[in-house]
Amino acid sequence: MINFYEGKRNDVKITTSSFNKLWKVIVVNEREEAFSYAENISFDENNEDLYNVTDDGEVETNKSIGALQKTLKFLHRKANIFIQQYGVNTLFLICARLM
């Protein structure tokens, strides 16, 4: 958490309705949950990516499907670079329950 910088591509806020349910699935049952996945199919008039959702995941987030895809790819690449160069895993899931 020392080098965490909140920004457009540095984090994904999980907005799944039940924190307890998500915690039980991931931590207690040690199962994976998936984000929605989409294929880039074209561009709109503003040259923005249009996506066709191919798999509705169980995890809801604060990002659109396009922004989520870009952020997850960025985080994956960044984490792999740190593992290859320094042998350190820098990708973590932080669970904070707000009252």
N, C-alpha and C positions, 0 to 999 in steps of 0.2 A: 504493500500500500504506500510505500514511501514515494515511488515514482508514478503513481496513478494520476493521470490528467484527464478530467472529465471533458469529453468532447464529442464531436459528431461521429467519429469512428472508433472511439476507445471503450465504449460500453454499450450494453443492451440492458434496459430495465425490463425485468419480467413482471408482467401485470396479470398473470394468471390469478383468477379470482380467489383461490384458496391456497394460502401459504402452507397451511398444515398438510393439505393433500399433496402438494408438490414436495414438501420435505419428506413425507412418508414414502413416496415413490422413489425419490432419488437417494435418500440417506438410509432409511430403515430397510426398504426392500431391495436396495442397490440395483434399481432398474434405470434404464435410460429413458429420457423424454426427448422428443424431437421438436425442433422449430419447423414452421411451415417452409416448404421448399417450392421454388418456382423456376420456370425457364424463361429466359429473356426472349420475347418473341418479336418485338419491333420497337419503334420509337414513335412518340406522339409529336404534335406540331411544335412543341417547345424543346424537342430533341431529348426528352426524358424517356427512360426505359419503360416499356410496358411489359408486364409479367403475366404469365399464365400459371396460376397456382396448380402444381401437380400433386402436392401432398400437404394436406392440412395437418400441421403438427399439434401436439397437445399443449405446447407452451405459447402463451400469448405475450406479446411485447408491446413496447411503446413506439415501435417503428413500423413504417410501411414495409411491405414485402420487399420492395426494391432496396430500401435503405438497410433493412435487416440482412439481405444477401451480401451487400457490399461490406457492411460492418463485420459480419462473421468471417468473410474471406480475408479482410484486413487483419483481424485478430489472429486468425489461423496462421497467416504468413508471418506476422510479427513474432508469435510464439515459437514457430519453427526456426526462425533466424536465431533467437536467443538460445534455443536448445542446441543448435548446430555450432554456434560460435562460442558459447560460454558453458554449455552443459547444464543450464538452469532452466527449469520450467517457470514461466512467468504468467501463465494463464490460470486464473483462479475464479471460482464462483463465490461471490460474497452474498451471504443471506443476512439481511437486516430487517427485522420486523418493526415497523413503525406503529406506535400506539395511537 
